[in-house]
Amino acid sequence: MTQRSQETVIGRISSVYGVKGWLKVYSYTDPIDGILKYPGWTLVQDGRRKPIKLEDGRRHGPGIVVKFAGVGDRDVARGYCGADIVVPTESLPELPEGEFYWHQLEGLTVSTVSGDCLGQVHHLMETGSNDVLVVRANAESIDQRERLVPYLPDQVVREIDLAAGTLVVDWDPEF
C-alpha cells in the first residue's frame, strides 16, 4: 500500500460492476457511503498514482458503486481494480477529543504500563467486536513477536500521545 504522510487510504476498488464502466468500492469510512463525500480522489496502484474524477456514486446493497468520468466500458474499468483510493488528510473531518483516525495510530511505539516496549503499530484491523492493533517488533522491543492488541480505549489502551509518537497499553507481554 502506498501512502504519503499527507494522505490517507479511504477505500479500495474491488471489482467491476455491470458493463457500463461502474466499479465496486470497499470503503474504509464510517458510514461506508461517507467515501462519496471526499473530493480529490487519487488512485494508487502498483506504485502509480492517478487523480480521478468521480462522475457518480451510490450505495448499492451492502457496498458502494462508483462511475469515473470518461470511463464507460467494463474492460477499461477493470484496469482500476485493486487500486487504493487516497485523499489528502486535511480533507478528513476533525474528530472529537480522544478519537483518532487509524492512520494517526500507525507507526506509534507501543509500550506496556510497566514500560516494556512491544514494538510499533503496523496497522489496525476490524474484527466486528472491536478494532485490533497489529504491533510488530522493532529495535527497542522486548522480543521479535508480532502481537494483536485490542483497541479498547480506557480498558487496554491507556494513553495515546501523537506528538511523542507513543501508545501505552495495559497488556501482558506474554500474549
N, C-alpha and C positions, 0 to 999 in steps of 0.2 A: 504494500500500500504506500503510495506516495503522498506525503503530507509536508507542507511547508509550515513554518511556525505561525504565520498569519492566516492560515486556512484550516478548515476542519472538514472531515468527511461527514456528509449528512445522509448518504444513501448510496445505492449501487444499482446499476442497470442489470436486471436479472435475465430477461428473455424478451423475445418479440411477442407482440400481441396483435393478432389479425394480419391482414395483408396490405394495409394502407400506411405502414411505417410507424405504428404505435409500438411502445415498449412498456414492459412491466418494470416497476421500480420497487426495490426493497428499501423502505425508508427507515432511517435510524432516529427520526424525530418523534416526539410525543406531543400531540397526537400524530399519527402517521401521515395524515394529509397536510400537516404543517410544512412539509417539504416543498409544497407548491407555492408557499408564500415567500420563499427566498429568491431574491433576484441574483443574477450574475453567476449562474452555474458554470463550472468548468469541469469537463470530463477528463479523468486521468486514467490512462490505460497503457500498460507496458512502457511506462516512463514518458509517454507522450501526453501533452496537455492540449485540450481543445475547448475554447469558450463556446458555449452553445446557447441558443435562444429557445426558450420554451414557448411553443405555439399554443399548446393546450394541455390540460392535465386534469385528472379527476380520480376520485375514489372509485374503485371497481371491486366489489366483493370485499374480501379482507385486505386488499392491497391497493396500489396506485398504478395508473397507466398514464403515460405521457406521450406527447407528439412534439417533436422538434421541428422548428422552421426549416423548410427545404428538404425534409425527409418524408417522402410519400411512398416509399417502396419497402417491402418486408426485407429484401436482400440487403439494401443499404442500411436499414435499421439494425440488422443482425450484427453489423460491424461495431456497434456500440455496446453489445452485450459484454458484461464483465467489467465495465468501466465504473470507477468510483466517481461520485458526484461531490465536488468540493465547493465551498463558498468561503468568502472572507470571514474571519472570526468576528470582525466588527459588525457584521450583519446579524449576528445572533442576539436575541433579546437579553437584556440584563436579568440575572437571576436574583431571587431574594437572598438575603444574608444567610450563609450556611449551606447554600446549594451550589453545586459545581457541575460543569459540563465534563463529560468523560475525558475530552482532550486535555483539560486542565490537570487531571489526575495522572495521566500517562507521563512517566518519567520521574515522578516523585520518589524519593528514597523512603523506604518503609522500615520503621523500627518498632520494636515492642515497647510497652510502657516501662519495661526494665532496662531498655537501652540496647537490646540486641538488634543488629541490622539484619533484616531479612532479604533485602535487595531493592529492586526498583519495580514500580508498576509498569508492566509492559503494555497491557491493555485490560479492558473490562469486558465482561460478558453477561448477558442477561440469562437468568435461569428460570424465570417465572415467579419464584417466591421472593428473590432479591437479586441484586446485581452482585457480581463477584470480581474482585481484584485479582488479576493474574500477576503474581510477583515473581520476577526472575532474579536469580543471583547476580551480584555484581562484585567488584573487587573488595568491597568492605563487608560483604555479607558473611554470616557465621558459617555457612556451608554453600554448596552449589546446587541446592534443591530449588525447584520451582514450587511455589505454593499458591493455593487458591484460598483467598481470604474473603469472607462475606463482607460486602459493603453495607454495613449496618451502622450508620452514624449514631453516636451516643451509647451503643452497645459494644461493638467491636472496634469501629473507627472512633478514636478518642480525640484526635486533633489533626487538622489539616492546615499547613502553613505554606501557601503558594509562593510567597516571597522567599522563604527559606528553602523551598523545594522538598519539604518533608511531610510525612504522614505517619502518625503514631497509632498503633493498634494494640488492643488488649487481646493478644493471640498467643497461644502456646507454640513456640518454635518447633516443637516435635510434630505438629500437624502438617 
